[in-house]
Amino acid sequence: MIQLSLLDLSIAALLVIALAFTSARIYPGLARQLLVAALRTAIQLTLIGLILKALFANANLLWVALMAMVMLAVAGREVMARQHRRFAGRWGYGIGAVSMFISSFTVALFALIVVIGNDPWYQPQYAIPLLGMLLGNTMNGISLALDRLTQSAWEMRETIEARLILGHRAEDAVSDIRRQVFRSGLIPIINAMAAAGIVSLPGMMTGQILAGAEPTEAVKYQILIMFLISAGAGFGTLAAVHLGVRRLFDERQRLRLDRLQRQV
Amino acid sequence: MFEVIDLKGPQLPAISFRLGAGELVCLSGPSGAGKTLLLRALADLDANSGRVVLDGVPRPQITAPLWRRQVAYLPAESRWWAATVGEHFPDVQQSLLTELGFAPDVGSWQVERLSSGERQRLALARMLANQPRVLLLDEPTANLDPENIGIVERLVTEYIRVQQAACLWVTHAPEQIARIADRALYLDAGRISERKAA
């Protein structure tokens, strides 16, 4: 594998700086955001590189678990931040985090123990990247779905209540919304799977090939990851929508939009 | 048969009153007095406290969907979630629509093509199909022409008489109160008071 030097990365960074410079006059705020995000990428990835190096050197279940919890905590925050109208209080964080925990961790454990079958199963070189990819994609699905759910409930409150008034159960009153929401959470991964290999070469596979792996081996891992991601994102979205709908109504099946708060 | 004792909500002061079987009571009062909030609380759509009793059974003993079928609320503006009229009525109730003077093919009508009069009459029919014991009507004739006002008034008064149901009808029109009300209530500044129906 050809080693990248700091100079190589600096040259690539020039592209981002050029983009920021070009767009600065039309979108001054966006240029700043772009530079901050690029800087964050550089710092965060450097740090995670160091952490992973240390983690790989001593494969301890406790450290792997700790790392996994930190990743989950950050992903939960990210889901919450992406909601236009989110559930007030700890629910705003809890629904996303719990759904991701249920789906990503279960799918990761399943893959590590049953499919990959490494010894020990928690070997960080496999466990952490796998969980990372699962969490990242599940996070996308869940935040899209929750955002759509709360927004639709808000916009269609009168239609939902029109059904409640007629004696429909809460779950029937939101059945159409629920279907659309679940779809919106799953569309990104369905599109990714449908386009994989034709329109796009997935990042993980590309990385492995760049690092010198045999393309056919890289492809097998990519297929595995795609399947795991779709299961993780799908079950995570299901769980989030289920919990979200429950929270939207109270024990007397009233639509409780007062439980939402608008993001400022 | 319908008893309300100290019904209270976040923006609704404690209110008590009762409706008898076969009774149509008109409710008026300045806007912002809480008339709509009162109807919503009675239908159990907003969080509320207090005692509401229907035919001797306290509300907590009745599931929310069943309660809302029996204590039916008709908002000022009706909402429709499917494309055709028929999708909003379970199959067995199509006959009711014909009884209400709609053509037999009303089920296939497009909701967005309905006139405001048709919409309101169909919304009322949709509600009456559940055979409610109490009707909570929020200015049901506010946007209607005299002919449709007459149809809605006849439909409701007839239903109440035949079914011995009760009705709380929010209206601002004194002549309407005079036409249909057995009793009139007035809600203002957190107090509900009896007004003589003219």
Interface residues (C-beta under 8 A of the other chain):
Chain A: E158 T159 E161 A162 R163 L164 I165 L166 G167 H168 R169 D176 D250 R252 Q253 R254 L255 R256 D258
Chain B: A43 D44 L45 D46 A47 A64 P65 L66 R68 R69 A72 Y73 L74 P75 E77 S78 R79 W80 W81 R126 M127 N130
